[in-house]
């Protein structure tokens, strides 16, 4: 029997995961591989599902969202699901559809657009790599390949303070935050730049013609693509190349890019992998979504039908002869959603911005997030249920966070998913500093503490829910 892992044992694996998977596509692919290696069977939304009790399954959508679930061996139609939901997209900078831009002052630049607040000041003067997915047509088939140019390729240079007011901003994200990706020996004249602005090129013989030739060469070289014309399109983005690492004098901190919300999503998958189907009568689900940072409105987002449809199809496949209307309603009523998104940790330099008694600390454990205006799903009964699950495992009590009345609250996938399914729900996530920065901070124990809490939810929910009096 393997010794139980301590919270600090999860820090290095989480750092490695973040460093090796810089984009949402890499993240989903890595999690899918981990699930497959643990015996989870891949399902297709386009095909019939044949499921069985005790089975382990996962399904992807768009290569950027993933739902995995474990069916208890004692599952009966109408029983509930214990669901942990997070998101795997992060604040970033996307490469534009036509990313070739005119040379200026001898610099080769790249056309990019902010995603969910990317290009903010934390992105300036950073070593930025380029990665994502490339759509290729070859021998009559269209396939997707993942690419990572994990070195300092792009950089957004600041203007030195010596220039006075011009260096103080505000700055234009279209004209003053364009990354440089190299030097060009033959810069275009101002007349050519003006002509380009007046009549931008929108058509070409192939997709590669709309991109900087040297970027195309780098991508094709990395993927071993001999003919650039076989590239139909790509979804590329910039990312911080600095590896995730432990920090602090005693290495009790964790410094990393893309913590929000890959930390909760990663912890949810680890907790699901540690779960067993024996002795369980419920379905345990880890649901990881794209596009949360921009409102979740796309089909792979939490406002889409991915989770409701997956839950409904699973229930139908496990009980093909049952009355589905009643079965779906009972399943929803018996289910519980843990919306797991990062929560603000107390910043020692700005304690006045926090509500007294609601300033979570690092390396203590996840925090319940509450909001009286419905930005979070947490309420008294849901807090009591999750706290009881945690207590049964002997874990520290959950922390709590609520924003001040004079501050603006963020949002999570919790409200949209719980309202779509009709299940009970709570918002509780791992805490971090510097939310929406290109590089954030959490505690070295926090990934592992998140895993422990999520394991407690999966393992104890059925028992605790049985103690609830309607």
Secondary structure, 3 states (H helix, E strand, C coil): CCCCCCHHHHHHHHHHHHHHCCCHHHHHHHHHHHHHHCCCEEECCCCCCCCCCCCEEEEEECCCEEEEEEECCCCCCCCCEEEEEEECCCCEEEEEEEEECCCECCEEEEEEEEECCCCCHHHCCCCEEEEEEEEEEECCEEEEEEEEEEEEEEECCCCCHHHHHHHCCCCCCCCCCCEEEEECCCCCCHHHHHHHHHCCCCCCCCHHHHCCHHHHHHHHHHHCCCCHHHEEEEEEEEEECCCCEEECCCCCEEEECCHHHHHHHHHHHHHHHCCCCCCCCCEEEEEEECCHHHCCCCCCCCCCCHHHHHHHHHHHHHCCCCCHHHHHHHHHHCCEEEECCCEEECCCCCHHHCCCCCCECCCCCCEEECCCCCCCCCCHHHHHHHHHHHHHCCCCCCEEECCCCCCCCCCCCHHHHHHHHCCEEEEEECEEECCCCCCEEEECCHHHHHHHHHHHHHHHHHHHHHCCCC
